[in-house]
């Protein structure tokens, strides 16, 4: 399963990056701009092949990708195939095409997901389209008995045992009543995690924080709900818009917390953390995995759209400034901001990766 998860992680990462960079590539080629290199990963180079005017490369550091567009560094100004020679509106489209394609990828993935079936809370409106219905953990509170016992979001609860009594679970209310009866005593919970079944011991709290419950979980009846093929694209588009709105709200709260308290207030995951989550979602099955890939694609789009130097949003911001002042920003100023921005991003990635590794142990 670990080997499979590593392969799945590489495939998802490659898909997200290649689609993003393909957006830049196609937009540049559409406007007659020369693309010198299309690379997966960052140098040093493992392999490369030149086709036409573009060299396609695979590089040793598989944490991103890039397209090297002629004229991005203002070289070749005046030459017809240089990025620097193109009107601002064309350069804006080239810069934003990667972000756009990540949103498109999310819609496509969710469309496939809705047609096949995605995990959703079962209601009276969708129960006729639901299968594999289970009482599922939808949230695990931090520093709760459930977190200490190793409960994970997506685990389904099959059976409860305590003091010789057993209950086969089919409704969330059964768990609530059983836990209420055995507060302060050890309960054995049979969890189903993908195809694996695990018996976990837990002692529900007698006095729980307000809104958390004795075990520290939120529960719901979750099933795999599918849509008709003709309705799946609309459902995919709606879900992408809803997720994007939710993530933008999350980023706003994150930035606000950083400014006000100096703390993010949420867990931030890097490549190691995402790899660990890929392992968990691979265990849960295809429905969860395709939804996870769509979420990553939306997150990649939003992060790249932020007006931070070295990201697409930062480059787009310089083009807006150029359009307003009717002349390019000083090359020295732009290069300084890009270099500092890139260095800060690398430091952030290293810090998050170290935290992810520490969390593993």
TASUL-V942220 format. One record per backbone hydrogen bond with DSSP energy under -1.0 kcal/mol. NH is the residue of the N-H (numbers start at 1). CO is the residue of the C=O. E is the energy in kcal/mol with one decimal. If there is no record, write none. Layout:
BEGIN
nh->NH co->CO e->E
nh->NH co->CO e->E
END
This chain:
BEGIN
nh->5 co->1 e->-2.4
nh->6 co->2 e->-2.2
nh->7 co->3 e->-2.2
nh->8 co->4 e->-2.7
nh->9 co->5 e->-2.8
nh->10 co->6 e->-2.3
nh->11 co->7 e->-2.3
nh->12 co->8 e->-2.8
nh->13 co->9 e->-2.7
nh->14 co->10 e->-2.7
nh->15 co->11 e->-2.5
nh->16 co->12 e->-2.6
nh->17 co->13 e->-2.3
nh->18 co->14 e->-2.9
nh->19 co->15 e->-2.3
nh->20 co->16 e->-1.8
nh->21 co->17 e->-3.0
nh->22 co->18 e->-2.4
nh->23 co->19 e->-1.5
nh->24 co->20 e->-1.4
nh->25 co->21 e->-2.7
nh->26 co->22 e->-3.0
nh->27 co->23 e->-2.1
nh->28 co->24 e->-2.6
nh->29 co->25 e->-2.6
nh->30 co->26 e->-2.3
nh->31 co->27 e->-1.5
nh->32 co->29 e->-1.5
nh->33 co->28 e->-2.9
nh->34 co->81 e->-2.5
nh->36 co->68 e->-2.4
nh->37 co->68 e->-1.3
nh->38 co->55 e->-2.5
nh->39 co->66 e->-3.2
nh->40 co->57 e->-2.3
nh->41 co->64 e->-2.6
nh->42 co->61 e->-2.5
nh->46 co->58 e->-3.2
nh->47 co->58 e->-1.9
nh->49 co->56 e->-2.2
nh->51 co->54 e->-3.1
nh->54 co->51 e->-1.6
nh->55 co->36 e->-2.4
nh->56 co->49 e->-3.1
nh->57 co->38 e->-2.3
nh->58 co->47 e->-2.5
nh->59 co->40 e->-2.7
nh->60 co->44 e->-3.0
nh->61 co->42 e->-2.2
nh->63 co->61 e->-1.6
nh->66 co->39 e->-2.6
nh->68 co->37 e->-3.2
nh->70 co->34 e->-2.5
nh->72 co->69 e->-1.9
nh->74 co->71 e->-1.8
nh->79 co->76 e->-2.6
nh->82 co->79 e->-1.7
nh->83 co->70 e->-3.1
nh->85 co->82 e->-1.1
nh->86 co->83 e->-1.4
nh->91 co->87 e->-2.0
nh->92 co->88 e->-2.6
nh->93 co->89 e->-1.7
nh->94 co->90 e->-2.2
nh->95 co->91 e->-2.4
nh->96 co->92 e->-2.3
nh->97 co->93 e->-1.2
nh->100 co->96 e->-2.2
nh->101 co->97 e->-2.2
nh->102 co->98 e->-1.6
nh->103 co->99 e->-1.6
nh->104 co->100 e->-2.2
nh->105 co->101 e->-2.6
nh->106 co->102 e->-1.9
nh->107 co->103 e->-2.1
nh->108 co->104 e->-2.4
nh->109 co->105 e->-3.0
nh->110 co->106 e->-2.6
nh->111 co->107 e->-2.2
nh->112 co->108 e->-2.4
nh->113 co->109 e->-2.4
nh->114 co->110 e->-3.2
nh->115 co->111 e->-2.0
nh->116 co->112 e->-2.5
nh->117 co->113 e->-4.0
nh->118 co->225 e->-2.4
nh->120 co->223 e->-2.6
nh->122 co->221 e->-3.3
nh->127 co->123 e->-1.4
nh->129 co->126 e->-1.9
nh->131 co->224 e->-1.5
nh->134 co->222 e->-2.6
nh->136 co->220 e->-3.4
nh->137 co->155 e->-3.1
nh->138 co->218 e->-2.6
nh->139 co->218 e->-1.1
nh->141 co->216 e->-2.9
nh->144 co->141 e->-1.1
nh->146 co->215 e->-2.2
nh->148 co->144 e->-2.3
nh->149 co->145 e->-2.1
nh->151 co->146 e->-2.6
nh->154 co->137 e->-2.9
nh->155 co->152 e->-2.1
nh->156 co->192 e->-2.2
nh->157 co->135 e->-2.8
nh->158 co->190 e->-3.0
nh->160 co->167 e->-2.2
nh->161 co->188 e->-2.2
nh->162 co->165 e->-2.4
nh->165 co->162 e->-2.6
nh->167 co->160 e->-2.4
nh->169 co->158 e->-2.5
nh->174 co->171 e->-1.1
nh->176 co->172 e->-1.9
nh->177 co->173 e->-2.4
nh->178 co->174 e->-2.1
nh->179 co->175 e->-2.8
nh->180 co->176 e->-2.0
nh->181 co->177 e->-1.6
nh->182 co->178 e->-1.5
nh->184 co->204 e->-2.3
nh->185 co->182 e->-2.0
nh->187 co->202 e->-3.2
nh->188 co->161 e->-3.1
nh->189 co->200 e->-3.3
nh->190 co->159 e->-3.0
nh->191 co->198 e->-3.4
nh->192 co->156 e->-2.9
nh->193 co->196 e->-3.3
nh->196 co->193 e->-2.0
nh->198 co->191 e->-3.0
nh->200 co->189 e->-2.8
nh->202 co->187 e->-2.4
nh->205 co->214 e->-2.5
nh->212 co->209 e->-2.1
nh->218 co->139 e->-2.2
nh->220 co->136 e->-1.8
nh->222 co->134 e->-2.9
nh->223 co->120 e->-2.4
nh->224 co->131 e->-2.9
nh->225 co->118 e->-2.7
nh->226 co->129 e->-1.7
nh->227 co->114 e->-3.0
nh->231 co->228 e->-1.3
nh->232 co->228 e->-1.8
nh->235 co->231 e->-2.2
nh->236 co->232 e->-2.8
nh->237 co->233 e->-2.3
nh->238 co->234 e->-2.7
nh->239 co->235 e->-2.6
nh->240 co->236 e->-2.0
nh->241 co->237 e->-2.2
nh->242 co->238 e->-2.6
nh->243 co->239 e->-2.8
nh->244 co->240 e->-2.5
nh->245 co->241 e->-2.3
nh->246 co->242 e->-2.3
nh->247 co->243 e->-2.8
nh->248 co->244 e->-2.4
nh->249 co->245 e->-2.0
nh->250 co->246 e->-2.0
nh->251 co->247 e->-2.7
nh->252 co->248 e->-2.2
nh->253 co->249 e->-2.2
nh->254 co->250 e->-2.3
nh->255 co->251 e->-2.7
nh->256 co->252 e->-2.5
nh->257 co->253 e->-2.6
nh->258 co->254 e->-2.3
nh->259 co->255 e->-2.3
nh->260 co->256 e->-2.8
nh->261 co->257 e->-3.0
nh->262 co->257 e->-1.1
nh->274 co->270 e->-2.8
nh->275 co->271 e->-2.2
nh->276 co->272 e->-2.1
nh->277 co->273 e->-2.2
nh->278 co->274 e->-2.3
nh->279 co->275 e->-1.7
nh->280 co->276 e->-1.7
nh->281 co->277 e->-2.7
nh->282 co->278 e->-2.4
nh->283 co->279 e->-1.6
nh->284 co->280 e->-1.3
nh->285 co->281 e->-1.4
nh->289 co->285 e->-2.0
nh->290 co->286 e->-2.7
nh->291 co->287 e->-1.3
nh->292 co->288 e->-2.1
nh->293 co->289 e->-2.3
nh->294 co->290 e->-1.8
nh->295 co->291 e->-2.1
nh->296 co->292 e->-2.3
nh->297 co->293 e->-2.0
nh->298 co->294 e->-2.2
nh->299 co->295 e->-2.5
nh->300 co->296 e->-2.6
nh->301 co->297 e->-2.0
nh->302 co->298 e->-2.5
nh->303 co->299 e->-2.8
nh->304 co->300 e->-2.3
nh->305 co->301 e->-1.4
nh->306 co->303 e->-1.1
nh->308 co->306 e->-2.9
nh->311 co->308 e->-2.1
nh->313 co->304 e->-2.9
nh->315 co->311 e->-1.9
nh->316 co->312 e->-2.5
nh->317 co->313 e->-1.9
nh->318 co->314 e->-1.6
nh->319 co->315 e->-1.4
nh->320 co->316 e->-2.0
nh->321 co->317 e->-2.3
nh->322 co->318 e->-2.2
nh->323 co->319 e->-2.3
nh->324 co->320 e->-2.2
nh->325 co->321 e->-2.7
nh->326 co->322 e->-1.1
nh->334 co->330 e->-2.8
nh->335 co->331 e->-2.6
nh->336 co->332 e->-2.1
nh->337 co->333 e->-2.4
nh->338 co->334 e->-2.7
nh->339 co->335 e->-2.6
nh->340 co->336 e->-2.6
nh->341 co->337 e->-2.7
nh->342 co->338 e->-2.4
nh->343 co->339 e->-2.4
nh->344 co->340 e->-2.4
nh->345 co->341 e->-2.1
nh->346 co->342 e->-2.3
nh->347 co->343 e->-2.4
nh->348 co->344 e->-2.5
nh->349 co->345 e->-2.6
nh->350 co->346 e->-2.5
nh->351 co->347 e->-2.6
nh->352 co->348 e->-2.7
nh->353 co->349 e->-2.4
nh->354 co->350 e->-2.5
nh->355 co->351 e->-2.1
nh->356 co->352 e->-2.4
nh->357 co->353 e->-2.4
nh->358 co->354 e->-2.5
nh->359 co->355 e->-2.2
nh->360 co->356 e->-1.2
END
